[in-house]
Amino acid sequence: MKYSEMNKEQLTAEKEKVQKAYDDFKRQGLKLTMARGVPAPEQLDLSINMLLHCLDGDYKSKSGADCRSYGVLDGIPEAKELFMEMLGVKEDEVIVGGNSSLQMMYDTIIRAMQLGVLHSEKPWCKYDKVKFLCPAPGYDRHFAMCEALGIEMITVPYKEDGPDMDMIEKLVAEDETIKGVWCVPMYSNPTGISYSDEVVRRFANLKPKAKDFRIFWDNAYSVHHLYDDDRDKILNIIRECEKAGNPDMVFEFSSTSKISFPGGGLAVICASKANIELIKSQMAYQTIGFDKLNQLRHVKYFKNFEGIEKHMKAHAAIIRPKFEVVKYILEKELAPLGIGEWTNPKGGYFISFNAPEGCAKRIVALAKDAGVVMTNAGATYPYGKDPKDSNIRIAPTYPSVDDLRKAMELFCVCVRLAYLEKIAG
């Protein structure tokens, strides 16, 4: 029976039953974490041979550059080719950096603040106010970056096929202090939504009042499919911006952080040739070049995009059962009671759970007290403030299947208890 159909007496009895189940979990002394989207050790093992004799004494790029030495600011040619195939960009539209795309995003904003971007009248720091549009629920580190730099965030709600484009089009057309928008377009963090063709085209055709407005396109999960025969696809934003006459409006980011090693992968920024030339000129003060040995290692190990795709199938085989366990337990424990809603992504690293309004913080606190650490409630919204106190990000990749099963059973008990506390008193 659904909780909404129970009378006061039934709800009180149910609350006592669920409280007992929760107390039983607390006595188990669980110590599990689902706080971040972290690859499991078994996933990291897939790439371990990259570190073992992969270079075989050959340290030269095909360009002749010695990868042990200085130089090659924008990445060795064969590393560029790996991402060109993966992201559908040209050689003069990509810079291969260090291990972190998040660092490249941060550096890009810092350069914009201090030096400006292409078509800037002045650096962003010279404006009284700088604003970013933030589709939410979204990636907490994007929001934390803006907050740390004093960039005002405007929350934009999601629809089934991506952010509310009516709202985005209106806001950017009216306000020249809006300088950017965050996007995770493929298997979005945390909803798992992939942007429809219409949404991508509407982004490409934006008419911002600010000439130096930029789309920050964090394409982190472009190859992170769970199923071979059921994959999402998105349009190429750089090509769409080109078609729309806005070639300089987008910065695209990606990495191998969840392909090879989170602490030892490769990151890239992709943009128009004109953008890339300006970025390179600004970066020249920052570094002489990134880790070319790591770039060469990745190329020798994966060889080409086909090698990456084969590798990602092995990743999917490890994490797919974990996603299926989460969805199975949610369907079994919560669906019959009519409480909560959740996404069913085809890829990425997260499942987004919407609890009954006003319950998310309590659910996360109950889970923590019983030994399961989750992403803080509210983290998926700017300033950590979920207006409905509803959204919870479930990160199933790191725990073992057995641990994940225990964690999700506890999670469902916490959802039930938090809701019963609210409606039964």
C-alpha positions in Angstrom: 0.0 0.0 0.0 1.2 3.5 -0.8 2.0 5.8 2.1 -0.4 8.3 0.7 -3.3 5.8 1.1 -2.5 5.0 4.8 -4.4 6.4 7.7 -2.8 7.9 10.8 -2.8 4.6 12.7 -1.3 2.7 9.8 1.4 5.4 9.3 2.3 5.3 13.0 2.7 1.5 12.9 4.7 1.7 9.8 7.0 4.3 11.3 7.7 2.0 14.3 8.5 -0.9 11.9 10.9 1.2 9.8 12.6 2.7 12.9 13.3 -0.8 14.0 14.8 -1.7 10.6 17.0 1.5 10.8 18.2 0.6 14.3 19.1 -2.8 13.1 21.3 -1.3 10.4 23.0 1.0 12.9 24.0 -2.0 14.9 25.8 -3.5 11.9 28.5 -0.9 12.1 28.6 -0.2 8.3 31.4 1.9 6.9 30.6 2.6 3.3 30.9 5.6 1.0 29.0 6.7 -2.0 29.9 10.4 -1.8 31.8 10.8 -5.1 31.8 9.3 -8.6 35.0 7.4 -8.2 36.2 4.4 -10.3 36.4 1.2 -8.4 39.9 -0.5 -8.0 38.9 -3.1 -10.6 38.4 -0.3 -13.1 41.8 1.2 -12.3 43.4 -2.3 -12.8 42.2 -2.2 -16.4 44.8 0.4 -17.3 47.7 -0.8 -15.1 49.7 -2.1 -18.1 49.9 1.5 -19.3 52.4 2.0 -16.5 54.4 -1.2 -17.1 57.0 -1.0 -20.0 54.5 0.8 -22.2 57.2 3.1 -23.6 59.9 0.4 -24.0 62.6 3.0 -24.2 61.0 5.0 -27.0 60.4 8.5 -25.7 60.0 10.4 -29.0 56.8 11.7 -30.5 56.3 11.2 -34.2 57.0 14.9 -34.6 60.6 14.2 -33.3 60.1 15.8 -30.0 61.7 14.2 -27.0 58.8 13.7 -24.6 61.2 13.7 -21.6 62.1 17.3 -22.2 60.5 20.8 -22.4 58.3 22.1 -25.1 55.2 21.3 -27.2 52.8 23.5 -25.2 49.6 22.2 -26.8 50.3 18.5 -26.8 52.1 16.0 -29.0 50.3 15.4 -32.4 49.4 11.7 -31.7 47.7 12.6 -28.4 45.7 15.3 -30.2 44.7 12.7 -32.8 43.3 10.5 -30.0 41.0 13.2 -28.9 40.2 14.5 -32.4 38.7 11.1 -33.1 36.9 10.9 -29.8 35.4 14.4 -29.8 35.2 15.2 -33.5 37.5 18.2 -33.6 40.4 19.3 -35.7 44.1 19.5 -34.8 44.1 23.2 -34.4 41.0 23.1 -32.2 42.5 21.1 -29.3 45.1 21.5 -26.5 46.1 18.4 -24.6 46.9 19.4 -21.0 47.7 17.7 -17.7 45.6 15.1 -15.8 42.6 17.3 -14.9 39.9 18.8 -17.0 38.6 20.6 -13.9 41.9 22.4 -13.6 41.7 23.4 -17.3 38.2 24.8 -16.6 39.4 26.7 -13.6 42.5 28.0 -15.5 40.2 29.1 -18.4 38.0 31.1 -16.0 41.0 32.6 -14.2 42.5 33.7 -17.6 39.1 35.2 -18.5 38.9 37.0 -15.2 42.4 38.4 -15.4 43.1 38.7 -19.2 39.8 38.4 -20.9 38.7 36.1 -23.8 38.4 36.5 -27.5 36.1 39.5 -28.2 36.4 40.8 -24.6 36.2 44.6 -24.2 38.0 44.1 -20.9 38.9 41.3 -18.5 35.9 39.9 -16.6 37.3 41.1 -13.3 36.8 44.7 -14.5 33.0 44.3 -14.5 31.1 45.1 -11.3 29.5 41.7 -11.5 30.0 38.4 -13.5 27.3 35.8 -13.6 27.1 32.2 -14.8 24.0 30.2 -15.6 23.9 26.9 -13.8 21.6 24.1 -14.9 20.6 22.2 -11.8 20.8 19.6 -10.4 24.4 19.8 -11.7 28.0 19.2 -10.9 28.9 20.6 -7.5 32.5 21.4 -8.4 31.4 23.7 -11.2 29.3 25.6 -8.6 32.1 25.6 -6.0 34.5 27.1 -8.6 32.1 30.0 -9.3 31.4 30.6 -5.6 35.1 30.7 -4.8 35.7 33.3 -7.6 32.8 35.5 -6.6 30.8 34.7 -9.8 27.1 35.0 -9.2 25.2 31.9 -10.1 21.7 31.7 -11.6 19.9 28.4 -11.3 18.3 27.0 -14.5 16.0 24.0 -14.1 16.3 20.9 -16.2 13.7 19.5 -18.6 13.6 15.9 -19.9 16.0 16.7 -22.8 18.3 19.2 -21.1 18.2 22.7 -19.5 15.3 25.1 -19.9 16.4 26.8 -23.1 13.6 29.3 -23.1 15.0 30.7 -19.8 18.6 30.5 -21.0 17.9 32.3 -24.3 16.0 35.1 -22.5 18.6 35.6 -19.8 21.7 35.8 -22.1 19.9 38.1 -24.5 19.1 40.6 -21.8 22.1 40.7 -19.4 25.6 41.4 -20.6 27.0 40.5 -17.2 26.1 36.8 -17.9 29.5 35.5 -19.2 29.0 31.8 -19.1 26.9 28.7 -18.7 27.9 25.3 -17.3 26.9 22.2 -19.3 27.4 18.5 -18.8 25.8 17.5 -22.1 26.2 13.7 -22.1 25.0 11.5 -19.3 24.8 14.7 -17.2 26.1 14.8 -13.6 23.9 13.8 -11.7 20.7 13.3 -13.8 22.2 11.1 -16.5 20.3 13.2 -19.1 21.8 13.7 -22.5 21.0 16.9 -24.4 18.6 16.5 -27.4 19.6 17.7 -30.8 17.2 20.7 -30.4 18.9 21.7 -27.1 22.4 21.5 -28.6 21.3 23.6 -31.6 19.6 26.2 -29.4 22.9 26.5 -27.4 24.8 27.0 -30.7 22.4 29.6 -31.8 22.3 31.7 -28.6 22.4 35.5 -29.1 24.1 36.7 -26.0 24.2 40.4 -25.2 27.8 39.8 -23.9 30.2 39.5 -26.9 32.5 37.5 -24.6 29.9 35.0 -23.4 31.1 31.4 -23.4 29.5 27.9 -23.1 31.5 25.8 -20.8 30.8 22.3 -22.3 32.1 19.7 -19.9 31.8 16.6 -22.0 33.1 14.3 -19.3 31.1 11.2 -20.2 31.2 11.0 -24.0 32.3 7.4 -24.1 30.9 6.2 -20.7 28.1 4.0 -22.0 26.6 1.3 -19.9 25.1 -0.7 -22.8 26.5 -1.5 -26.2 23.1 -1.6 -27.9 21.4 1.3 -26.2 23.6 4.5 -26.2 22.8 8.1 -26.2 24.3 10.4 -28.8 24.7 14.2 -28.9 25.5 16.6 -31.6 29.0 18.1 -31.9 28.7 21.5 -30.2 31.8 23.0 -32.0 30.5 22.1 -35.4 27.0 23.3 -34.5 28.4 26.7 -33.3 30.3 26.9 -36.5 27.1 26.3 -38.6 25.3 28.9 -36.5 27.9 31.6 -37.1 29.1 31.5 -33.5 32.4 29.6 -33.8 34.1 31.2 -30.8 31.2 30.8 -28.3 32.2 27.4 -26.8 34.9 25.9 -24.7 34.7 22.1 -24.7 36.5 20.0 -22.0 37.1 16.3 -21.6 39.6 13.9 -20.1 40.5 10.3 -19.6 40.1 10.6 -15.8 37.5 7.8 -15.7 39.0 6.0 -18.7 42.6 5.5 -17.6 43.5 7.0 -14.2 41.8 9.9 -12.3 45.1 11.1 -11.0 47.2 10.3 -14.1 45.0 10.8 -17.2 44.9 13.4 -19.9 42.7 16.4 -20.2 41.8 18.6 -23.1 40.2 21.9 -24.0 38.7 22.2 -27.5 37.6 25.4 -29.1 37.7 27.4 -32.4 41.2 27.9 -33.9 41.0 31.6 -33.0 40.2 30.7 -29.3 43.0 28.1 -29.2 45.6 30.6 -30.5 44.7 33.1 -27.9 44.6 30.5 -25.1 48.1 29.2 -26.2 49.5 32.8 -26.1 48.1 33.2 -22.5 49.2 29.8 -21.4 52.8 30.5 -22.5 53.3 32.4 -19.2 51.9 29.5 -17.2 53.8 26.5 -18.4 56.4 25.3 -21.0 54.4 22.2 -21.6 52.5 19.4 -19.9 53.5 15.8 -19.2 54.3 14.5 -22.7 55.5 11.1 -21.4 52.0 10.6 -20.1 50.6 11.7 -23.4 52.8 9.2 -25.3 51.9 6.4 -22.8 48.2 6.9 -23.5 48.7 6.9 -27.2 50.9 3.7 -27.2 48.4 2.0 -24.9 45.1 2.9 -26.6 46.5 3.4 -30.1 43.3 4.9 -31.4 39.7 5.6 -30.6 38.8 2.0 -31.3 41.1 1.0 -28.5 39.4 3.5 -26.2 35.9 2.1 -27.1 37.1 -1.5 -26.4 38.6 -0.4 -23.1 35.3 1.3 -22.1 33.3 -1.9 -22.7 35.4 -3.5 -20.0 34.6 -0.5 -17.7 30.9 -1.0 -18.4 31.0 -4.7 -17.6 32.2 -3.7 -14.1 29.8 -0.9 -13.3 26.7 -1.9 -15.2 25.7 -4.5 -12.5 26.1 -1.8 -9.9 23.6 0.5 -11.6 21.2 -2.4 -12.0 21.4 -3.2 -8.3 20.6 0.4 -7.4 17.6 0.5 -9.8 16.4 -2.9 -8.7 16.4 -2.0 -5.0 14.7 1.3 -5.6 12.0 -0.3 -7.6 11.5 -3.1 -5.1 11.6 -1.0 -1.9 10.2 2.4 -2.8 8.1 2.2 -6.0 5.3 0.2 -4.4 5.1 2.8 -1.6 4.9 5.7 -4.0 7.8 7.7 -2.5 10.7 9.1 -4.5 11.6 9.4 -8.2 14.9 8.5 -9.9 16.6 8.6 -13.2 17.4 5.6 -15.4 20.6 6.6 -17.2 22.2 4.8 -20.1 25.7 5.9 -19.1 27.8 8.2 -16.9 28.5 7.8 -13.2 25.4 8.8 -11.3 21.7 8.2 -10.6 19.7 11.2 -9.5 17.1 10.6 -6.8 14.4 13.0 -5.9 13.0 12.4 -2.4 9.7 13.8 -1.2 10.1 17.6 -0.7 11.8 18.6 2.5 13.4 15.2 3.1 16.8 15.1 1.4 19.0 16.5 4.2 17.4 14.2 6.7 17.8 11.1 4.5 21.6 11.9 4.0 22.0 12.5 7.8 20.3 9.2 8.7 22.4 7.3 6.2 25.6 8.9 7.6 24.6 8.0 11.2 24.2 4.4 10.1 27.5 4.2 8.3 26.9 5.2 4.7 28.3 8.5 3.5 26.6 10.1 0.5 27.0 13.4 -1.4 25.7 16.2 0.8 22.1 17.1 0.2 22.0 20.4 -1.7 25.4 19.9 -3.3 23.9 19.5 -6.8 22.5 23.1 -6.6 24.4 26.5 -6.6 25.4 27.6 -3.1 24.5 24.1 -1.8 20.8 25.2 -1.6 18.3 22.9 -3.1 15.0 24.9 -3.0 13.0 21.8 -2.5 15.5 19.9 -0.3 14.8 16.9 -2.5 17.7 15.9 -4.8 20.3 13.3 -3.8 23.1 12.1 -6.0 23.7 8.4 -5.9 27.2 7.4 -6.9 27.3 3.6 -7.3 30.6 3.0 -9.0 33.1 2.6 -6.1 31.5 0.1 -3.7 31.4 -3.6 -4.4 28.1 -5.0 -5.6 27.6 -6.6 -2.1 28.4 -3.4 -0.3 26.3 -1.4 -2.7 23.3 -3.7 -2.0 23.6 -3.1 1.7 24.0 0.6 1.2 21.0 0.9 -1.0 18.8 -1.2 1.4 19.8 1.2 4.2 19.2 4.2 1.9 15.6 3.0 1.2 15.0 2.6 4.9 16.3 6.1 5.4 14.0 7.5 2.7 11.0 5.8 4.3 11.9 6.9 7.8 12.5 10.5 6.8 9.2 10.7 5.0 7.3 9.0 7.8 8.8 11.4 10.3 7.4 14.2 8.2 3.9 13.0 7.6 3.3 10.8 10.7 5.0 13.1 13.3 
